């Protein structure tokens, strides 16, 4: 029998929202009366919300109740569907305050990454479809312009919101339009270089642009916060702005010394502010800093956001939030609940029992073993130590582990520098995030032919995160880089062998593997890995299937399906996507007349296209049929369902092979 502590639902339904005087919201055209019919309702407030403007008619108590209802709805749905729980729970009140102050969709609200936008979706007329969150054909887990006019920009990768917001501001000014632009960015996303590139350009603005820094990690004392709040109010007050400009203009008129006096006063002011204002980094870039403000105090955020609207240039509002707020397991372990699969709501425990090792876990164990024997091995992650399996390495070898933050570009060139300095760097990165380091891979690693190992995790279809996270482009963009070698394992044992092979390889190499449990079939096939050589598993005649990596199980099923229908069929494990095993391709042409390639990658530029190109160029008299992903983005959903949708399933492939052969 479970004890009472474990069976009690650990949800804070109150939302812990401080009192809100909605009359201070200052939103033109809204009814802020506390006596509206809706304000007297004692039913579900969330069920009554169809548009953000309805928040303006709610009382303080109702806003507090709404925050609790939103949290409960998010926790219940994510416990069933999986999703980004902790980030969304942390921004409930922040989202409500933004919706109180800004007029969506006329004003533009841009979420960085976007995995924290569940509250935003619920408050913008999408609560009816929220039960289908991240399911095939259902609501995306990220902002999507095609879902709602209130989603100003599609997001999914980090550190993009300030750049996108600046684009909106520029468009607004060029077209002479009037609306507010707000970019919300997390403290983690601020580790990305792209965010600082955007801040550099934001500093030159002469019109309003609001950046909300959602800080769920940094701790700032109350004293500093109080002084900062006071100075923030002072700097944005119209009287202060007018006085400052008047004094500067008057002093500058003093012959010979006016400009020098103004310069000295500014330096003195900056020196004093450095002692009190935590945002001097932004102030020195001519970006007004407001905060820090409690991200769970709607009243205070409403006040500060209205102050921010009065600034005639870029302004940053520093908001402190608690990741996972309102659900105890997520508060205690926000990393675990950042992105989670389905879980038991009462305890927070995962619903799916632990099965066989994943490819990531195999990588983690083998890397640890290699590193114990070779002190030159170092590991790099871009803020994904847990996800890429590098946490055990970090614990055993803290001096040889480097988490560079959300900065894949830097990580790749950093790895190149380590390799040039005589180390053996392994950069573990998700396929979809590796896209961000393409130039560095080409220019800094491969051009110099440096021995960097790229462990390409989450390759292929990843499922519920959708278009922005599907790892289906890496074979195409890596294959076109000179000096790059690409390998992909068929099962858990070959995964271990390939990591060892890559660690000893003296040139750039990428090991590509998927999310999920490592395939345990084909155990009987375990020949040594030889550079550039494929593995011939079954040799017959007429038809040969050549598969890449984790397509092994599917390829084996296809072969069996063909044999059941009376067709002979050989089976080849490509192993090396680059270089191609051209010797085997030529030899198989002696007794085969149809080559079939199977890969979970875009057809354009992929493995199959390279095989076809070689066969055509060499004048080999065989037909080639490629199976992969067509020239389109793949939406979210269960991976098996997505494979059927894109034609990477046994029945579809068998039928098309027979049609092609006949």
Secondary structure, DSSP 8 states (H G I E B T S, - for coil): ---HHHHS--B-TTTT-----GGGG--TT----TTSGGGG--S-SGGG-SSGGGGGG--HHHHHHHHHHHHHHHHHHHHHH-B-HHHHHHTHHHHHHHHHHS-TTTSEEEESSSTT-HHHHHTTT-GGGGGGTTSTTS--SS--TTT-TT--S---SSS-HHHHHHHHHHHHHHHT----EEEEEETTGGGSHHHHHHHHHHTT-SS-EEEEEEESS----HHHHHHHHHHHHHHH-HHHHHHHHHHHHHHHTSTTTHHHHHHHHHHHHHHHHHHH-TTHHHHTTT-EEEEEEETT-HHHHHHHHHHHTT-SSEEEEEEE--TTTTBHHHHHTTTTTTSB--B-TTT--BSS---S-BHHHHHHHHHHHHHHH-TTEEEEESS-TTTTT-HHHHHH-GGGEEE--S-HHHHHHHHHHHHHTT-EEEEEEEHHHHGGGHHHIIIIIITTT---EEEEES-B---TT-TTT-B-SHHHHHHTSTT-EEEE-SSHHHHHHHHHHHHH-SS-EEEE--SSB-----TT------TT--EEEE--SEEEEEE-GGGHHHHHHHHHHHHHTT--EEEEE--EEES--HHHHHHHTTTEEEEEEEEEEESTTSHHHHHHHHHHHHT---EEEEEEE-SS---SS-HHHHHHHHT-SHHHHHHHHHHHH-
